[in-house]
Amino acid sequence: MSPLLPMRGLHRSGLFFCLAALGLMLLLAGAAGSATAAEIELREAVVVEEQAFDGPVQAVHQQVGLPDDWAETRPGFEGTVSYRVEFDVAAPSQDLLALYVERACTNLEVRLNGELLARDGRMRPPITRNCYRPHLIVLPTTLLRPSGNRLEIKVAGHTLQRVAARQRAGGLSELVIAPQAQLLQHYESQLFWNVTMAQVLGITIVVLGLFMLGLAWARRSESAYLYFGLLLVGWAIIASRLWARHIPIEHHLGEVLLTCLMAPVIACAVLFLQRYGGHRYRWVDATMLSQCLLVPASIALLPQEDFFAVATVWSTLYLVEVSWAAVYYLRHVWRERRSEFWIMSGALMVMMLLATVETMVQHGWVDLPRVHLIHFAMPLLFFAVGLRLVQQFVQALQAAETARVNLEQRILEKTAEIERSYSDLAEARIEQVAEAERKRIAGDLHDDLGAKLLTIVHTSGDERISTLAREALEEMRLSVRGLTGKPVKIADALADWRAEVVSRLGQAAVQIDWTTAHENDERHLSARAYVQTTRILREAISNIIKHSGASACTIRCVIDTTDFNLVIQDNGRGIPLELDGKLDRGHGMASMKRRAKQLAGQCLVESGPGYGTVIRLTLPL
C-alpha cells in the first residue's frame, strides 16, 4: 500500500476536529461564567485615586460598578487607577482563600490590608501587557480579618482611543474571592483557552506557514502556497503579543505596528482565495498593495486620539474584503463542482462568523467575550485549510510519480513490442498494444479494423468467413469497450448479456429462463469487469451449445450490496467421468476461472454425468 494513501480524508478529519474543538471551547466558555455558593463576588468598588502617566496623583472618591470599562467611566484617561474594596470573611475556614481577576488591562498591583501581594510586571510605561491573562492571587490567612478586610487594586491601562482593539483598553473585571482550590481550575481553564492554546497553535501555524513557503519555492507556478504561507506567518506574528508581555517599546508604536501588519495579512488572505480559486485580477493585486500603503498613511495623517476609530474602520473594511473574496471563491468552486467546496465553505463560513463577532466587539455592539475565540479558532481553521493544501500537494506528487512510472512502463512495453514485431514479422501480424495510448488505439480499432470486418461480413460469399468475421467484430468491439475504460451500468450490462444469450441459445434451439433480481440497479461495473464477465458468460453459453446437448438453460442473477452473483445451469449430459476432478482441463473452464480470479472473484463448476452442469460466478462490486 502506498504511504500516501493515509492522506485521503485528512482534510475532512482535520476540519471536523477544528469544529469539535470550537464547540468544546464554547461549552467551556459558557461554564466559565457560573459561580458557586462558596464564592464572594465583588461587583462594586471605590476609586480612591488616579494618576496619569505624565501627571500627579489625584485623590478621587467615586463609586463604580464592576466590571469597570474605562472607555465609559473615564474616557480619554490612561495611567493608573486605584480601587478599594472591602469584604468580610463570614466564618473561619481551613481552605486557603484567593482573589480571581479575570481581566485587568493591562497590568495590576494588589494589596491586602496594606500589604503588597502581587505585581505582575511593570506599572509604568512601557507597561507589561496582561490584557488576555487572568490573575489568581493567594490571600494569606495571617493577613485576613473576620471583617473589614480592605483590598486595594491598582490597575495601569491605556485609553480606548490609543489602542487598536477594545480588548486592550483599560479596565477591570469583577472580582471573585473563594477557596484557591475552587478557583484554580477556572483560572487554569481561562489561561489555557485564552493564552496557552493560542500560543501552541501559533507555533503550529508558523511551522505550517514555513512548510507552505517551502512548497511555494518548490512549485513556483502555484502562488496560492506563497500567499497562504505568508498569511500564516503574518498571523503568528500578530498573535505573538500573547508571548511578548514585556515589550520595550512605546505602547502606541506597538499598536501602530500591529495595525499596519494586519493590512498585508488581509491582502495575503484575499490573494490566496483568488489564486486558490484559479483566478487572478490585476486590479485586486493593485488594490491590496495600495491598501498596505494607505493604512500607515491614514494613521500618520490623523490625530492619535482617532487611532481606535481608524483601526475599527479598517477592520470593518477587512471583513468586507475577505467576505467578498470568500463568496467569490465559493461561487466559482461551486460552478466547477470541485470536491473541496463543502470543506472550504465550512471553514470560510466559520472564519467569517468569527471575524464578524470580533468586528461587532470592536464597535461595542457585543460585550467583551470571556474566551477570545478568534485567537484560538482562526489558527485551527487555518490548520484545516493547510491540511487541504498539503493533501492536494501530496496527491499531485502521487500523480506525478504514477505518471512517471506509467511512462517508463509504456516505454518498456513499446520497446518490447517493436522487438517482437521485428522478430515475428514472418509468422504473425503485428500486435500494437500501448498502455499510454489506450483511447487512441481503441478509436483506431473501431474506425479502421471494425469497418473492414463489417465490410467482410456484408460482402463475403463464404458463410464460414462471414461468420468468423462477425465473431471477430464482436470480440473487437468488446476489447475496444474494455480499452476505453468507461464504466458500464449494471442494468445496461444485464440487458446486453440477456439479449446476446437469448439470441445464441434461441438459434441453438435451447430454451432459456433468465431471472434477475435488482434489474434496475444504478451502480456501475468497471470496463474490465464488464469485459471479463462477458467472456466468461460467452464461454459458458458456448459449452452449453457445443458440448452439453442441453434442451433448457436457467440463468439467475442476484446482486447484493457487495457481490455480483451469476448462476448458469443446464439440463445436459454433464461433464464426462474421465474429466472428473480435472474440470480445469476441458470446456474452457481454466480460462473462466482465471478471468474470475483476475477480478478477485471465483468461478465454481458443479457437474455429473446425466445431471447437467452448474456454473456459479461471484464477483465483488
Sequence and secondary structure as in RCSB ss.txt:
>XXXX:A:sequence
MSPLLPMRGLHRSGLFFCLAALGLMLLLAGAAGSATAAEIELREAVVVEEQAFDGPVQAVHQQVGLPDDWAETRP
GFEGTVSYRVEFDVAAPSQDLLALYVERACTNLEVRLNGELLARDGRMRPPITRNCYRPHLIVLPTTLLRPSGNR
LEIKVAGHTLQRVAARQRAGGLSELVIAPQAQLLQHYESQLFWNVTMAQVLGITIVVLGLFMLGLAWARRSESAY
LYFGLLLVGWAIIASRLWARHIPIEHHLGEVLLTCLMAPVIACAVLFLQRYGGHRYRWVDATMLSQCLLVPASIA
LLPQEDFFAVATVWSTLYLVEVSWAAVYYLRHVWRERRSEFWIMSGALMVMMLLATVETMVQHGWVDLPRVHLIH
FAMPLLFFAVGLRLVQQFVQALQAAETARVNLEQRILEKTAEIERSYSDLAEARIEQVAEAERKRIAGDLHDDLG
AKLLTIVHTSGDERISTLAREALEEMRLSVRGLTGKPVKIADALADWRAEVVSRLGQAAVQIDWTTAHENDERHL
SARAYVQTTRILREAISNIIKHSGASACTIRCVIDTTDFNLVIQDNGRGIPLELDGKLDRGHGMASMKRRAKQLA
GQCLVESGPGYGTVIRLTLPL
>XXXX:A:secstr
  TTGGGTTHHHHHHHHHHHHHHHHHHHHHHHT   TT EEE EEEEEEEEETTS EEEEEEEEESSEEHHHHST
T  EEEEEEEEE   S  SS EEEEES EESEEEEEETTEEEEE S SSSS    TT  EEEEE GGG  SS EE
EEEEEEE  GGG SSGGGSSEE  EEEEEHHHHHHHHHHHHIIIIIHHHHHHHHHHHHHHHHHHHHHH TT HHH
HHHHHHHHHHHHHGGGGT  S  S HHHHHHHHHHHHHHHHHHHHHHHHHHTT   HHHHHHHHHHHHHHHHHHH
HS GGGHHHHHHHHHHHHHHHHHHHHHHHHHHHHHTT TTHHHHHHHHHHHHHHHHHHHHHHHTSS   SS HHH
HHHHHHHHHHHHHHHHHHHHHHHHHHHHHHHHHHHHHHHHHHHHHHHHSTTTS      GGGHHHHHHHIIIIIH
HHHHHHHHH S HHHHHHHHHHHHHHHHHHHHHHT  EEHHHHHHHHHHHHHHHHHHTT EEEEEESSTT   EE
 HHHHHHHHHHHHHHHHHIIIII  SEEEEEEEE SSEEEEEEEE S  S GGGTT GGGSTTHHHHHHHHHHTT
 EEEEEE TTS EEEEEEEE 
